Amino acid sequence: MIENPLFVLAVLCGNIVLCEWLCQKTALRHLGTSLMVIVVTAVVANFGIIPSASNAIPLYDGIFTYIAPIGIFFLLLKVNIRHLRKAGLPMIMMFLIGSFGTVLGVFGASLLVGGSDSLGEHYHILAGMMTGTYVGGSANFNAVALHYGMNNNGLLYAGTAAVDSIFTTIWMIASLSIPKLLSRYINRQPTTQTTATDSVSAEDIHSDVETISPMDSGVLIMLACGSLWISDLLADWLASTGTEIPSILILTTIALILAQTRYIQSLSGTKMIGIFLIYLFLAVIGAFCEIGALASLGIDLAWSLTLFIGTIVLIHGLFIFLAGGLLKQDWDLIAVASQANVGGGSTALALAKSFNRNDLLLPGVLVGSLGSGLGTYYGFLVAGWLAP
């Protein structure tokens, strides 16, 4: 094992490249790069090529402390609230209903599995993480996990991420089938949401390919480092006054405020850099997954996690389709809004394409962006509510 930080960083970046290639060129694309990065790096660490949790190096702490929050900051800079009007009122309404369904699902699942009795002392953190991710995507999952230090519990984090990935995939398949099934009994005429030209805009918004200049890079790095520094200062000051507000939540708010300015929206590279930094964070999570400690999770906890997360998705799905049905909404629209909750803008876009509904492409991506902004707030609210 080589502990030199340059070597370890090279291996982590190499794993990201490998996983991106596998998810683009092979059948493993169905697993997604995020999960693949965790799995591949876990294998590398357990073979002793790079350090794992028991002999972690300072580089890992640096990635947790600085790289991951900055990655989240960059991703949030693409959340432009002014664009939401293009999503249309029905899509926004169903998305918000789905978000409420997620919260109901978390509380319902907590009652079913017995909360901390089954999930342990980290139960409220897991509840917050799952609330965040099923309101708007994995950036929220990671934001809650970072604040509570769940990143240091690599096995539990990775196990939760794996079960989350499984149910996200299952719900994607269900979302493809449910509208067709419901249409046999209750036919709903599609309601066009946007013009056909918006489909190009949706592809542009969701594309990972960007051209970035040295000036844009400098501005983005300056903003990210400065905002993280200010967030930490404000969090410490508020704590001294008796008000506990997570630094990552302050950072989220700063990012969302900045994202509404035209200048920030004109900067290129935010999504590309943000995604890469999050992959780097997930690679370290993989390194913390020591197989030797796997037995400490136990079958009971694994089963409880599966039941907990599966129940959240089920209640969310029942609630949004029942509410949408009562409101006489288009079944395809309901499914795309649900995917924007559960899987984020990427799966919403893919689902709209599968339905051949170009009018739902841009709305799905836009409410997915809304979820990226709201999910962290939802996650911390639920985690705080359920905290012992």
Summary of the structure (lengths in Angstrom):
residues: 388
radius of gyration: 20.3
end to end distance: 40.5
largest distance: 62.9
contacts: 1409
relative contact order: 0.21
helix: 81%
strand: 0%
